[in-house]
């Protein structure tokens, strides 16, 4: 018999994460080999573009882990869209991931109304689609060899 709870519990979340990490490490030789290696811990990677007044013109946030760059957010202010700024932000993040973090791959998610075409033009390939996430929208998962 179990008692189920639905409260948010930070301590249990941390414990759950550690137990899953331990189980995954036990079952995967690739994850065992990663333990203690330089790429084991996620590292944040941010690239910012500031305008002449120091305001945020665009930015990219992501993280590196296990030879992968994961792009979380990429945004360019409407006044600077179409200027190549998005491509430059992405290229700088990819270069940093490749040279400073030994990444060989990049991955990201985008919605159908955002920028799948932009990412394809930057060399990314669609490896997955999630329809109706959220309802009425398709999410694309894309990867690129760096």
N, CA, C and O atoms as CSV, one atom per row, in Angstrom:
chain,resi,resn,atom,element,x,y,z
A,1,UNK,N,N,0.846,-1.172,0.000
A,1,UNK,CA,C,0.000,0.000,0.000
A,1,UNK,C,C,0.896,1.240,0.000
A,1,UNK,O,O,1.873,1.308,0.745
A,2,UNK,N,N,0.563,2.194,-0.820
A,2,UNK,CA,C,1.333,3.431,-0.932
A,2,UNK,C,C,0.445,4.624,-0.610
A,2,UNK,O,O,-0.773,4.578,-0.782
A,3,UNK,N,N,1.066,5.667,-0.150
A,3,UNK,CA,C,0.383,6.953,0.013
A,3,UNK,C,C,0.960,7.858,-1.080
A,3,UNK,O,O,2.179,7.970,-1.216
A,4,UNK,N,N,0.105,8.488,-1.839
A,4,UNK,CA,C,0.555,9.369,-2.915
A,4,UNK,C,C,0.340,10.818,-2.519
A,4,UNK,O,O,-0.679,11.168,-1.924
A,5,UNK,N,N,1.318,11.660,-2.856
A,5,UNK,CA,C,1.247,13.097,-2.578
A,5,UNK,C,C,1.556,13.854,-3.854
A,5,UNK,O,O,2.255,13.347,-4.731
A,6,UNK,N,N,1.044,15.052,-3.956
A,6,UNK,CA,C,1.276,15.860,-5.156
A,6,UNK,C,C,1.935,17.193,-4.853
A,6,UNK,O,O,2.015,18.051,-5.733
A,7,UNK,N,N,2.405,17.385,-3.641
A,7,UNK,CA,C,3.019,18.664,-3.287
A,7,UNK,C,C,4.397,18.811,-3.933
A,7,UNK,O,O,5.073,17.816,-4.195
A,8,UNK,N,N,4.800,20.025,-4.181
A,8,UNK,CA,C,6.140,20.311,-4.675
A,8,UNK,C,C,7.092,20.178,-3.493
A,8,UNK,O,O,6.886,20.795,-2.448
A,9,UNK,N,N,8.128,19.373,-3.664
A,9,UNK,CA,C,9.048,19.075,-2.575
A,9,UNK,C,C,10.471,19.072,-3.124
A,9,UNK,O,O,10.886,18.111,-3.771
A,10,UNK,N,N,11.210,20.131,-2.871
A,10,UNK,CA,C,12.551,20.287,-3.422
A,10,UNK,C,C,13.495,19.178,-2.956
A,10,UNK,O,O,14.255,18.637,-3.760
A,11,UNK,N,N,13.456,18.841,-1.692
A,11,UNK,CA,C,14.354,17.803,-1.170
A,11,UNK,C,C,14.084,16.463,-1.851
A,11,UNK,O,O,15.024,15.757,-2.215
A,12,UNK,N,N,12.824,16.108,-2.027
A,12,UNK,CA,C,12.502,14.851,-2.701
A,12,UNK,C,C,12.901,14.903,-4.175
A,12,UNK,O,O,13.348,13.900,-4.732
A,13,UNK,N,N,12.743,16.063,-4.805
A,13,UNK,CA,C,13.142,16.203,-6.207
A,13,UNK,C,C,14.633,15.943,-6.353
A,13,UNK,O,O,15.057,15.248,-7.277
A,14,UNK,N,N,15.431,16.497,-5.444
A,14,UNK,CA,C,16.880,16.288,-5.486
A,14,UNK,C,C,17.205,14.811,-5.258
A,14,UNK,O,O,18.039,14.245,-5.964
A,15,UNK,N,N,16.553,14.187,-4.277
A,15,UNK,CA,C,16.763,12.767,-3.999
A,15,UNK,C,C,16.364,11.915,-5.204
A,15,UNK,O,O,17.087,10.993,-5.581
A,16,UNK,N,N,15.226,12.221,-5.801
A,16,UNK,CA,C,14.763,11.495,-6.975
A,16,UNK,C,C,15.779,11.611,-8.113
A,16,UNK,O,O,16.102,10.619,-8.766
A,17,UNK,N,N,16.273,12.810,-8.342
A,17,UNK,CA,C,17.266,13.031,-9.387
A,17,UNK,C,C,18.534,12.227,-9.145
A,17,UNK,O,O,19.085,11.643,-10.077
A,18,UNK,N,N,18.994,12.193,-7.919
A,18,UNK,CA,C,20.200,11.430,-7.591
A,18,UNK,C,C,19.972,9.937,-7.780
A,18,UNK,O,O,20.836,9.234,-8.305
A,19,UNK,N,N,18.819,9.461,-7.357
A,19,UNK,CA,C,18.540,8.028,-7.515
A,19,UNK,C,C,18.416,7.640,-8.988
A,19,UNK,O,O,18.878,6.572,-9.388
A,20,UNK,N,N,17.794,8.501,-9.795
A,20,UNK,CA,C,17.706,8.220,-11.226
A,20,UNK,C,C,19.097,8.245,-11.859
A,20,UNK,O,O,19.417,7.395,-12.690
A,21,UNK,N,N,19.922,9.214,-11.469
A,21,UNK,CA,C,21.297,9.286,-11.983
A,21,UNK,C,C,22.060,8.009,-11.636
A,21,UNK,O,O,22.762,7.456,-12.483
A,22,UNK,N,N,21.926,7.545,-10.406
A,22,UNK,CA,C,22.608,6.318,-9.980
A,22,UNK,C,C,22.135,5.109,-10.788
A,22,UNK,O,O,22.946,4.291,-11.220
A,23,UNK,N,N,20.811,4.997,-10.991
A,23,UNK,CA,C,20.261,3.878,-11.762
A,23,UNK,C,C,20.731,3.941,-13.206
A,23,UNK,O,O,21.123,2.924,-13.778
A,24,UNK,N,N,20.693,5.139,-13.802
A,24,UNK,CA,C,21.134,5.289,-15.182
A,24,UNK,C,C,22.616,4.948,-15.329
A,24,UNK,O,O,23.013,4.295,-16.294
A,25,UNK,N,N,23.425,5.388,-14.378
A,25,UNK,CA,C,24.856,5.103,-14.419
A,25,UNK,C,C,25.100,3.598,-14.320
A,25,UNK,O,O,25.959,3.053,-15.014
A,26,UNK,N,N,24.353,2.946,-13.469
A,26,UNK,CA,C,24.482,1.493,-13.298
A,26,UNK,C,C,24.142,0.744,-14.585
A,26,UNK,O,O,24.763,-0.271,-14.901
A,27,UNK,N,N,23.158,1.244,-15.323
A,27,UNK,CA,C,22.647,0.514,-16.487
A,27,UNK,C,C,23.280,0.916,-17.816
A,27,UNK,O,O,23.077,0.231,-18.819
A,28,UNK,N,N,24.048,2.016,-17.847
A,28,UNK,CA,C,24.606,2.502,-19.113
A,28,UNK,C,C,26.120,2.633,-19.025
A,28,UNK,O,O,26.638,3.394,-18.207
A,29,UNK,N,N,26.821,1.896,-19.861
A,29,UNK,CA,C,28.279,2.001,-19.875
A,29,UNK,C,C,28.719,3.392,-20.344
A,29,UNK,O,O,29.750,3.897,-19.900
A,30,UNK,N,N,27.944,4.012,-21.238
A,30,UNK,CA,C,28.294,5.358,-21.710
A,30,UNK,C,C,28.217,6.366,-20.565
A,30,UNK,O,O,29.088,7.227,-20.435
A,31,UNK,N,N,27.179,6.263,-19.737
A,31,UNK,CA,C,27.062,7.181,-18.605
A,31,UNK,C,C,28.106,6.868,-17.534
A,31,UNK,O,O,28.601,7.782,-16.876
A,32,UNK,N,N,28.444,5.604,-17.351
A,32,UNK,CA,C,29.524,5.263,-16.402
A,32,UNK,C,C,30.827,5.904,-16.850
A,32,UNK,O,O,31.560,6.455,-16.030
A,33,UNK,N,N,31.121,5.837,-18.140
A,33,UNK,CA,C,32.359,6.425,-18.666
A,33,UNK,C,C,32.367,7.939,-18.516
A,33,UNK,O,O,33.428,8.546,-18.374
A,34,UNK,N,N,31.192,8.549,-18.548
A,34,UNK,CA,C,31.090,10.002,-18.428
A,34,UNK,C,C,31.355,10.492,-17.003
A,34,UNK,O,O,31.824,11.614,-16.813
A,35,UNK,N,N,31.059,9.661,-16.006
A,35,UNK,CA,C,31.220,10.067,-14.602
A,35,UNK,C,C,32.682,10.411,-14.319
A,35,UNK,O,O,33.588,9.614,-14.563
A,36,UNK,N,N,32.878,11.604,-13.803
A,36,UNK,CA,C,34.219,12.086,-13.488
A,36,UNK,C,C,34.937,12.729,-14.662
A,36,UNK,O,O,36.011,13.304,-14.484
A,37,UNK,N,N,34.370,12.645,-15.851
A,37,UNK,CA,C,34.978,13.260,-17.036
A,37,UNK,C,C,34.616,14.748,-17.077
A,37,UNK,O,O,33.658,15.169,-16.429
A,38,UNK,N,N,35.375,15.542,-17.833
A,38,UNK,CA,C,35.101,16.982,-17.896
A,38,UNK,C,C,33.688,17.336,-18.347
A,38,UNK,O,O,33.145,18.346,-17.900
A,39,UNK,N,N,33.079,16.536,-19.218
A,39,UNK,CA,C,31.745,16.851,-19.723
A,39,UNK,C,C,30.601,16.372,-18.855
A,39,UNK,O,O,29.440,16.504,-19.240
A,40,UNK,N,N,30.908,15.811,-17.675
A,40,UNK,CA,C,29.852,15.244,-16.836
A,40,UNK,C,C,28.864,16.288,-16.332
A,40,UNK,O,O,27.661,16.027,-16.300
A,41,UNK,N,N,29.338,17.440,-15.947
A,41,UNK,CA,C,28.465,18.473,-15.376
A,41,UNK,C,C,28.018,19.440,-16.471
A,41,UNK,O,O,28.801,19.837,-17.335
A,42,UNK,N,N,26.741,19.804,-16.411
A,42,UNK,CA,C,26.234,20.826,-17.323
A,42,UNK,C,C,26.931,22.153,-17.039
A,42,UNK,O,O,27.159,22.520,-15.886
A,43,UNK,N,N,27.261,22.859,-18.109
A,43,UNK,CA,C,27.861,24.187,-17.997
A,43,UNK,C,C,26.988,25.175,-18.762
A,43,UNK,O,O,26.641,24.918,-19.915
A,44,UNK,N,N,26.625,26.302,-18.147
A,44,UNK,CA,C,25.827,27.288,-18.887
A,44,UNK,C,C,26.651,27.929,-19.996
A,44,UNK,O,O,27.864,28.102,-19.868
A,45,UNK,N,N,25.981,28.274,-21.073
A,45,UNK,CA,C,26.615,28.980,-22.182
A,45,UNK,C,C,25.652,30.074,-22.622
A,45,UNK,O,O,24.536,29.786,-23.054
A,46,UNK,N,N,26.076,31.320,-22.513
A,46,UNK,CA,C,25.236,32.469,-22.879
A,46,UNK,C,C,25.991,33.352,-23.860
A,46,UNK,O,O,27.206,33.520,-23.749
A,47,UNK,N,N,25.270,33.913,-24.818
A,47,UNK,CA,C,25.815,34.893,-25.760
A,47,UNK,C,C,24.816,36.039,-25.827
A,47,UNK,O,O,23.632,35.820,-26.084
A,48,UNK,N,N,25.286,37.251,-25.599
A,48,UNK,CA,C,24.416,38.431,-25.568
A,48,UNK,C,C,24.832,39.415,-26.662
A,48,UNK,O,O,26.023,39.592,-26.918
A,49,UNK,N,N,23.871,40.043,-27.294
A,49,UNK,CA,C,24.118,41.120,-28.253
A,49,UNK,C,C,23.477,42.381,-27.695
A,49,UNK,O,O,22.270,42.431,-27.458
A,50,UNK,N,N,24.298,43.389,-27.490
A,50,UNK,CA,C,23.821,44.650,-26.929
A,50,UNK,C,C,23.863,45.726,-28.005
A,50,UNK,O,O,24.796,45.773,-28.806
A,51,UNK,N,N,22.849,46.590,-28.022
A,51,UNK,CA,C,22.832,47.676,-28.994
A,51,UNK,C,C,23.756,48.804,-28.539
A,51,UNK,O,O,24.397,48.710,-27.492
A,52,UNK,N,N,23.817,49.862,-29.330
A,52,UNK,CA,C,24.730,50.969,-29.043
A,52,UNK,C,C,24.461,51.655,-27.709
A,52,UNK,O,O,25.342,52.324,-27.169
A,53,UNK,N,N,23.250,51.497,-27.172
A,53,UNK,CA,C,22.913,52.089,-25.876
A,53,UNK,C,C,23.062,51.097,-24.724
A,53,UNK,O,O,22.782,51.426,-23.571
A,54,UNK,N,N,23.507,49.879,-25.046
A,54,UNK,CA,C,23.672,48.861,-24.016
A,54,UNK,C,C,22.422,48.047,-23.766
A,54,UNK,O,O,22.397,47.219,-22.856
A,55,UNK,N,N,21.378,48.266,-24.563
A,55,UNK,CA,C,20.141,47.496,-24.409
A,55,UNK,C,C,20.255,46.124,-25.048
A,55,UNK,O,O,21.102,45.902,-25.912
A,56,UNK,N,N,19.422,45.230,-24.631
A,56,UNK,CA,C,19.451,43.867,-25.151
A,56,UNK,C,C,18.853,43.828,-26.554
A,56,UNK,O,O,17.656,44.053,-26.735
A,57,UNK,N,N,19.696,43.543,-27.542
A,57,UNK,CA,C,19.256,43.411,-28.923
A,57,UNK,C,C,18.922,41.957,-29.250
A,57,UNK,O,O,18.112,41.679,-30.135
A,58,UNK,N,N,19.548,41.045,-28.532
A,58,UNK,CA,C,19.305,39.626,-28.746
A,58,UNK,C,C,20.150,38.815,-27.789
A,58,UNK,O,O,21.069,39.329,-27.150
A,59,UNK,N,N,19.826,37.552,-27.705
A,59,UNK,CA,C,20.606,36.698,-26.827
A,59,UNK,C,C,20.303,35.236,-27.039
A,59,UNK,O,O,19.278,34.861,-27.610
A,60,UNK,N,N,21.218,34.428,-26.566
A,60,UNK,CA,C,21.083,32.984,-26.615
A,60,UNK,C,C,21.516,32.429,-25.270
A,60,UNK,O,O,22.572,32.792,-24.751
A,61,UNK,N,N,20.701,31.552,-24.707
A,61,UNK,CA,C,21.109,30.839,-23.504
A,61,UNK,C,C,21.028,29.351,-23.799
A,61,UNK,O,O,20.129,28.875,-24.492
A,62,UNK,N,N,21.984,28.647,-23.258
A,62,UNK,CA,C,22.025,27.215,-23.442
A,62,UNK,C,C,22.929,26.596,-22.398
A,62,UNK,O,O,23.305,27.232,-21.413
A,63,UNK,N,N,23.268,25.343,-22.634
A,63,UNK,CA,C,24.127,24.624,-21.709
A,63,UNK,C,C,24.845,23.535,-22.476
A,63,UNK,O,O,24.356,23.044,-23.494
A,64,UNK,N,N,26.004,23.165,-21.979
A,64,UNK,CA,C,26.747,22.077,-22.587
A,64,UNK,C,C,26.770,20.903,-21.624
A,64,UNK,O,O,26.804,21.074,-20.405
A,65,UNK,N,N,26.751,19.716,-22.194
A,65,UNK,CA,C,26.816,18.486,-21.407
A,65,UNK,C,C,27.153,17.339,-22.343
A,65,UNK,O,O,26.528,17.176,-23.391
A,66,UNK,N,N,28.142,16.547,-21.959
A,66,UNK,CA,C,28.459,15.289,-22.659
A,66,UNK,C,C,28.654,15.496,-24.159
A,66,UNK,O,O,28.081,14.761,-24.963
A,67,UNK,N,N,29.435,16.463,-24.532
A,67,UNK,CA,C,29.766,16.826,-25.919
A,67,UNK,C,C,28.580,17.378,-26.709
A,67,UNK,O,O,28.604,17.380,-27.940
A,68,UNK,N,N,27.550,17.843,-26.016
A,68,UNK,CA,C,26.388,18.443,-26.666
A,68,UNK,C,C,26.168,19.872,-26.179
A,68,UNK,O,O,26.312,20.169,-24.994
A,69,UNK,N,N,25.820,20.738,-27.106
A,69,UNK,CA,C,25.264,22.055,-26.784
A,69,UNK,C,C,23.758,21.912,-26.860
A,69,UNK,O,O,23.230,21.411,-27.852
A,70,UNK,N,N,23.062,22.347,-25.823
A,70,UNK,CA,C,21.600,22.383,-25.859
A,70,UNK,C,C,21.201,23.858,-25.831
A,70,UNK,O,O,21.385,24.537,-24.820
A,71,UNK,N,N,20.659,24.345,-26.934
A,71,UNK,CA,C,20.184,25.723,-27.016
A,71,UNK,C,C,18.804,25.770,-26.366
A,71,UNK,O,O,17.869,25.110,-26.818
A,72,UNK,N,N,18.694,26.556,-25.305
A,72,UNK,CA,C,17.416,26.690,-24.609
A,72,UNK,C,C,16.589,27.842,-25.160
A,72,UNK,O,O,15.410,27.671,-25.469
A,73,UNK,N,N,17.201,29.010,-25.283
A,73,UNK,CA,C,16.490,30.216,-25.722
A,73,UNK,C,C,17.329,30.978,-26.737
A,73,UNK,O,O,18.536,31.137,-26.554
A,74,UNK,N,N,16.702,31.446,-27.798
A,74,UNK,CA,C,17.332,32.347,-28.765
A,74,UNK,C,C,16.278,33.368,-29.145
A,74,UNK,O,O,15.191,33.019,-29.605
A,75,UNK,N,N,16.614,34.633,-28.947
A,75,UNK,CA,C,15.659,35.708,-29.227
A,75,UNK,C,C,16.411,36.898,-29.803
A,75,UNK,O,O,17.526,37.208,-29.384
A,76,UNK,N,N,15.781,37.560,-30.774
A,76,UNK,CA,C,16.304,38.792,-31.362
A,76,UNK,C,C,15.182,39.820,-31.349
A,76,UNK,O,O,14.058,39.523,-31.754
A,77,UNK,N,N,15.487,41.035,-30.881
A,77,UNK,CA,C,14.523,42.124,-30.855
A,77,UNK,C,C,14.017,42.387,-32.270
A,77,UNK,O,O,14.772,42.293,-33.237
A,78,UNK,N,N,12.732,42.717,-32.380
A,78,UNK,CA,C,12.097,42.926,-33.681
A,78,UNK,C,C,12.864,43.929,-34.546
A,78,UNK,O,O,12.921,43.764,-35.765
A,79,UNK,N,N,13.449,44.956,-33.949
A,79,UNK,CA,C,14.185,45.973,-34.707
A,79,UNK,C,C,15.427,45.408,-35.382
A,79,UNK,O,O,15.955,46.024,-36.308
A,80,UNK,N,N,15.901,44.254,-34.941
A,80,UNK,CA,C,17.146,43.690,-35.471
A,80,UNK,C,C,16.941,42.377,-36.217
A,80,UNK,O,O,17.906,41.762,-36.672
A,81,UNK,N,N,15.691,41.947,-36.343
A,81,UNK,CA,C,15.428,40.706,-37.077
A,81,UNK,C,C,15.700,40.920,-38.558
A,81,UNK,O,O,15.462,41.999,-39.099
A,82,UNK,N,N,16.197,39.884,-39.195
A,82,UNK,CA,C,16.518,39.960,-40.621
A,82,UNK,C,C,17.886,40.543,-40.896
A,82,UNK,O,O,18.258,40.708,-42.058
A,83,UNK,N,N,18.644,40.859,-39.863
A,83,UNK,CA,C,19.971,41.454,-40.039
A,83,UNK,C,C,21.103,40.430,-39.942
A,83,UNK,O,O,22.269,40.762,-40.158
A,84,UNK,N,N,20.752,39.187,-39.617
A,84,UNK,CA,C,21.774,38.161,-39.415
A,84,UNK,C,C,22.202,38.014,-37.963
A,84,UNK,O,O,23.067,37.197,-37.646
A,85,UNK,N,N,21.598,38.806,-37.078
A,85,UNK,CA,C,21.987,38.756,-35.674
A,85,UNK,C,C,21.697,37.386,-35.061
A,85,UNK,O,O,22.521,36.871,-34.305
A,86,UNK,N,N,20.559,36.793,-35.365
A,86,UNK,CA,C,20.243,35.469,-34.828
A,86,UNK,C,C,21.261,34.433,-35.264
A,86,UNK,O,O,21.711,33.617,-34.459
A,87,UNK,N,N,21.624,34.465,-36.540
A,87,UNK,CA,C,22.625,33.532,-37.056
A,87,UNK,C,C,23.968,33.750,-36.377
A,87,UNK,O,O,24.676,32.789,-36.078
A,88,UNK,N,N,24.319,34.993,-36.135
A,88,UNK,CA,C,25.592,35.304,-35.469
A,88,UNK,C,C,25.592,34.826,-34.023
A,88,UNK,O,O,26.589,34.274,-33.556
A,89,UNK,N,N,24.496,35.028,-33.314
A,89,UNK,CA,C,24.402,34.531,-31.937
A,89,UNK,C,C,24.567,33.019,-31.898
A,89,UNK,O,O,25.309,32.486,-31.073
A,90,UNK,N,N,23.868,32.334,-32.800
A,90,UNK,CA,C,23.938,30.884,-32.841
A,90,UNK,C,C,25.339,30.404,-33.210
A,90,UNK,O,O,25.861,29.469,-32.602
A,91,UNK,N,N,25.941,31.042,-34.201
A,91,UNK,CA,C,27.293,30.653,-34.626
A,91,UNK,C,C,28.306,30.852,-33.497
A,91,UNK,O,O,29.181,30.011,-33.294
A,92,UNK,N,N,28.190,31.941,-32.777
A,92,UNK,CA,C,29.115,32.187,-31.659
A,92,UNK,C,C,28.929,31.156,-30.549
A,92,UNK,O,O,29.907,30.703,-29.954
A,93,UNK,N,N,27.687,30.784,-30.269
A,93,UNK,CA,C,27.429,29.760,-29.252
A,93,UNK,C,C,27.993,28.413,-29.699
A,93,UNK,O,O,28.622,27.704,-28.914
A,94,UNK,N,N,27.765,28.072,-30.949
A,94,UNK,CA,C,28.280,26.806,-31.470
A,94,UNK,C,C,29.801,26.768,-31.429
A,94,UNK,O,O,30.388,25.750,-31.061
A,95,UNK,N,N,30.438,27.860,-31.803
A,95,UNK,CA,C,31.905,27.921,-31.787
A,95,UNK,C,C,32.444,27.782,-30.363
A,95,UNK,O,O,33.406,27.052,-30.126
A,96,UNK,N,N,31.824,28.478,-29.427
A,96,UNK,CA,C,32.232,28.371,-28.029
A,96,UNK,C,C,32.041,26.944,-27.520
A,96,UNK,O,O,32.914,26.396,-26.847
A,97,UNK,N,N,30.904,26.351,-27.842
A,97,UNK,CA,C,30.640,24.975,-27.407
A,97,UNK,C,C,31.681,24.021,-27.979
A,97,UNK,O,O,32.163,23.126,-27.286
A,98,UNK,N,N,32.022,24.220,-29.248
A,98,UNK,CA,C,32.975,23.335,-29.920
A,98,UNK,C,C,34.391,23.512,-29.381
A,98,UNK,O,O,35.071,22.530,-29.082
A,99,UNK,N,N,34.837,24.766,-29.257
A,99,UNK,CA,C,36.243,25.007,-28.908
A,99,UNK,C,C,36.513,25.036,-27.406
A,99,UNK,O,O,37.579,24.609,-26.963
A,100,UNK,N,N,35.567,25.532,-26.625
A,100,UNK,CA,C,35.797,25.673,-25.187
A,100,UNK,C,C,35.220,24.523,-24.368
A,100,UNK,O,O,35.639,24.295,-23.233
A,101,UNK,N,N,34.247,23.789,-24.947
A,101,UNK,CA,C,33.577,22.724,-24.188
A,101,UNK,C,C,33.645,21.371,-24.891
A,101,UNK,O,O,33.032,20.402,-24.443
A,102,UNK,N,N,34.392,21.308,-25.996
A,102,UNK,CA,C,34.594,20.050,-26.737
A,102,UNK,C,C,33.289,19.417,-27.211
A,102,UNK,O,O,33.172,18.192,-27.247
A,103,UNK,N,N,32.316,20.238,-27.573
A,103,UNK,CA,C,31.044,19.714,-28.056
A,103,UNK,C,C,31.156,19.330,-29.532
A,103,UNK,O,O,31.811,20.015,-30.318
A,104,UNK,N,N,30.515,18.241,-29.886
A,104,UNK,CA,C,30.491,17.774,-31.265
A,104,UNK,C,C,29.109,17.948,-31.901
A,104,UNK,O,O,28.968,17.874,-33.122
A,105,UNK,N,N,28.086,18.181,-31.061
A,105,UNK,CA,C,26.710,18.263,-31.526
A,105,UNK,C,C,25.982,19.409,-30.848
A,105,UNK,O,O,26.383,19.883,-29.785
A,106,UNK,N,N,24.909,19.842,-31.484
A,106,UNK,CA,C,24.012,20.828,-30.901
A,106,UNK,C,C,22.585,20.344,-31.086
A,106,UNK,O,O,22.268,19.670,-32.067
A,107,UNK,N,N,21.726,20.693,-30.136
A,107,UNK,CA,C,20.310,20.334,-30.233
A,107,UNK,C,C,19.455,21.473,-29.707
A,107,UNK,O,O,19.909,22.295,-28.911
A,108,UNK,N,N,18.219,21.508,-30.161
A,108,UNK,CA,C,17.282,22.537,-29.719
A,108,UNK,C,C,15.874,22.125,-30.068
A,108,UNK,O,O,15.649,21.187,-30.833
A,109,UNK,N,N,14.933,22.841,-29.494
A,109,UNK,CA,C,13.524,22.655,-29.823
A,109,UNK,C,C,12.967,24.009,-30.269
A,109,UNK,O,O,13.370,25.056,-29.762
A,110,UNK,N,N,12.048,23.970,-31.214
A,110,UNK,CA,C,11.377,25.186,-31.659
A,110,UNK,C,C,9.959,24.821,-32.091
A,110,UNK,O,O,9.698,23.682,-32.477
A,111,UNK,N,N,9.062,25.773,-32.028
A,111,UNK,CA,C,7.690,25.543,-32.462
A,111,UNK,C,C,7.532,25.914,-33.932
A,111,UNK,O,O,8.344,26.650,-34.492
A,112,UNK,N,N,6.474,25.392,-34.545
A,112,UNK,CA,C,6.248,25.608,-35.973
A,112,UNK,C,C,6.101,27.081,-36.331
A,112,UNK,O,O,6.439,27.467,-37.450
A,113,UNK,N,N,5.609,27.916,-35.420
A,113,UNK,CA,C,5.421,29.342,-35.720
A,113,UNK,C,C,6.658,30.165,-35.365
A,113,UNK,O,O,6.684,31.371,-35.608
A,114,UNK,N,N,7.667,29.539,-34.801
A,114,UNK,CA,C,8.882,30.260,-34.431
A,114,UNK,C,C,9.893,30.226,-35.572
A,114,UNK,O,O,9.825,31.053,-36.482
A,115,UNK,N,N,10.828,29.282,-35.535
A,115,UNK,CA,C,11.940,29.397,-36.468
A,115,UNK,C,C,12.488,28.086,-37.024
A,115,UNK,O,O,13.704,27.971,-37.176
A,116,UNK,N,N,11.656,27.091,-37.334
A,116,UNK,CA,C,12.258,25.870,-37.881
A,116,UNK,C,C,13.025,26.117,-39.183
A,116,UNK,O,O,14.071,25.507,-39.405
A,117,UNK,N,N,12.522,26.997,-40.037
A,117,UNK,CA,C,13.221,27.315,-41.281
A,117,UNK,C,C,14.561,27.987,-41.036
A,117,UNK,O,O,15.545,27.685,-41.712
A,118,UNK,N,N,14.603,28.889,-40.078
A,118,UNK,CA,C,15.854,29.557,-39.710
A,118,UNK,C,C,16.892,28.533,-39.290
A,118,UNK,O,O,18.035,28.590,-39.744
A,119,UNK,N,N,16.513,27.597,-38.431
A,119,UNK,CA,C,17.473,26.605,-37.946
A,119,UNK,C,C,17.927,25.671,-39.059
A,119,UNK,O,O,19.092,25.275,-39.098
A,120,UNK,N,N,17.020,25.317,-39.962
A,120,UNK,CA,C,17.421,24.482,-41.109
A,120,UNK,C,C,18.461,25.210,-41.948
A,120,UNK,O,O,19.420,24.595,-42.414
A,121,UNK,N,N,18.283,26.510,-42.146
A,121,UNK,CA,C,19.259,27.293,-42.917
A,121,UNK,C,C,20.611,27.357,-42.213
A,121,UNK,O,O,21.629,27.603,-42.860
A,122,UNK,N,N,20.636,27.139,-40.901
A,122,UNK,CA,C,21.890,27.148,-40.141
A,122,UNK,C,C,22.510,25.754,-40.074
A,122,UNK,O,O,23.512,25.550,-39.388
A,123,UNK,N,N,21.922,24.802,-40.780
A,123,UNK,CA,C,22.484,23.459,-40.854
A,123,UNK,C,C,21.861,22.436,-39.922
A,123,UNK,O,O,22.357,21.314,-39.822
A,124,UNK,N,N,20.794,22.795,-39.244
A,124,UNK,CA,C,20.122,21.859,-38.339
A,124,UNK,C,C,19.171,20.963,-39.119
A,124,UNK,O,O,18.611,21.371,-40.137
A,125,UNK,N,N,18.993,19.732,-38.630
A,125,UNK,CA,C,18.077,18.779,-39.229
A,125,UNK,C,C,17.003,18.399,-38.223
A,125,UNK,O,O,17.288,18.209,-37.041
A,126,UNK,N,N,15.781,18.290,-38.692
A,126,UNK,CA,C,14.680,17.859,-37.830
A,126,UNK,C,C,14.846,16.364,-37.556
A,126,UNK,O,O,14.933,15.556,-38.480
A,127,UNK,N,N,14.889,16.013,-36.266
A,127,UNK,CA,C,14.994,14.602,-35.869
A,127,UNK,C,C,13.734,14.126,-35.157
A,127,UNK,O,O,13.588,12.939,-34.865
A,128,UNK,N,N,12.823,15.060,-34.880
A,128,UNK,CA,C,11.582,14.669,-34.235
A,128,UNK,C,C,10.549,15.773,-34.277
A,128,UNK,O,O,10.879,16.955,-34.367
A,129,UNK,N,N,9.298,15.369,-34.212
A,129,UNK,CA,C,8.175,16.304,-34.161
A,129,UNK,C,C,7.227,15.849,-33.070
A,129,UNK,O,O,6.994,14.654,-32.891
A,130,UNK,N,N,6.678,16.820,-32.337
A,130,UNK,CA,C,5.681,16.529,-31.322
A,130,UNK,C,C,4.442,17.365,-31.677
A,130,UNK,O,O,4.404,18.564,-31.401
A,131,UNK,N,N,3.438,16.736,-32.283
A,131,UNK,CA,C,2.239,17.487,-32.651
A,131,UNK,C,C,1.416,17.849,-31.415
A,131,UNK,O,O,1.418,17.140,-30.408
A,132,UNK,N,N,0.723,18.962,-31.527
A,132,UNK,CA,C,-0.189,19.422,-30.469
A,132,UNK,C,C,0.511,19.647,-29.135
A,132,UNK,O,O,-0.032,19.333,-28.076
A,133,UNK,N,N,1.734,20.200,-29.198
A,133,UNK,CA,C,2.475,20.535,-27.973
A,133,UNK,C,C,2.875,21.995,-28.012
A,133,UNK,O,O,3.944,22.312,-28.533
A,134,UNK,N,N,2.064,22.897,-27.484
A,134,UNK,CA,C,0.727,22.733,-26.909
A,134,UNK,C,C,-0.307,22.525,-28.024
A,134,UNK,O,O,0.037,22.588,-29.204
A,135,UNK,N,N,-1.575,22.277,-27.652
A,135,UNK,CA,C,-2.591,22.004,-28.658
A,135,UNK,C,C,-2.593,23.054,-29.774
A,135,UNK,O,O,-2.614,24.258,-29.522
A,136,UNK,N,N,-2.571,22.553,-31.021
A,136,UNK,CA,C,-2.576,23.426,-32.187
A,136,UNK,C,C,-1.198,23.827,-32.663
A,136,UNK,O,O,-1.072,24.509,-33.680
A,137,UNK,N,N,-0.158,23.418,-31.949
A,137,UNK,CA,C,1.221,23.787,-32.279
A,137,UNK,C,C,2.051,22.509,-32.410
A,137,UNK,O,O,1.828,21.543,-31.680
A,138,UNK,N,N,3.002,22.507,-33.335
A,138,UNK,CA,C,3.939,21.396,-33.461
A,138,UNK,C,C,5.302,21.851,-32.970
A,138,UNK,O,O,5.796,22.911,-33.354
A,139,UNK,N,N,5.894,21.039,-32.121
A,139,UNK,CA,C,7.269,21.299,-31.673
A,139,UNK,C,C,8.205,20.445,-32.515
A,139,UNK,O,O,7.945,19.267,-32.762
A,140,UNK,N,N,9.304,21.065,-32.954
A,140,UNK,CA,C,10.335,20.366,-33.708
A,140,UNK,C,C,11.568,20.222,-32.831
A,140,UNK,O,O,11.929,21.134,-32.087
A,141,UNK,N,N,12.204,19.066,-32.931
A,141,UNK,CA,C,13.486,18.817,-32.273
A,141,UNK,C,C,14.515,18.744,-33.388
A,141,UNK,O,O,14.369,17.962,-34.327
A,142,UNK,N,N,15.559,19.563,-33.282
A,142,UNK,CA,C,16.566,19.629,-34.336
A,142,UNK,C,C,17.955,19.402,-33.764
A,142,UNK,O,O,18.221,19.729,-32.607
A,143,UNK,N,N,18.845,18.835,-34.585
A,143,UNK,CA,C,20.234,18.628,-34.191
A,143,UNK,C,C,21.163,19.064,-35.320
A,143,UNK,O,O,20.766,19.187,-36.478
A,144,UNK,N,N,22.406,19.290,-34.933
A,144,UNK,CA,C,23.434,19.676,-35.913
A,144,UNK,C,C,24.778,19.146,-35.434
A,144,UNK,O,O,25.096,19.225,-34.247
A,145,UNK,N,N,25.558,18.613,-36.348
A,145,UNK,CA,C,26.942,18.238,-36.061
A,145,UNK,C,C,27.777,19.503,-36.132
A,145,UNK,O,O,27.743,20.225,-37.129
A,146,UNK,N,N,28.525,19.770,-35.071
A,146,UNK,CA,C,29.347,20.999,-35.025
A,146,UNK,C,C,30.702,20.793,-35.698
A,146,UNK,O,O,31.512,21.718,-35.749
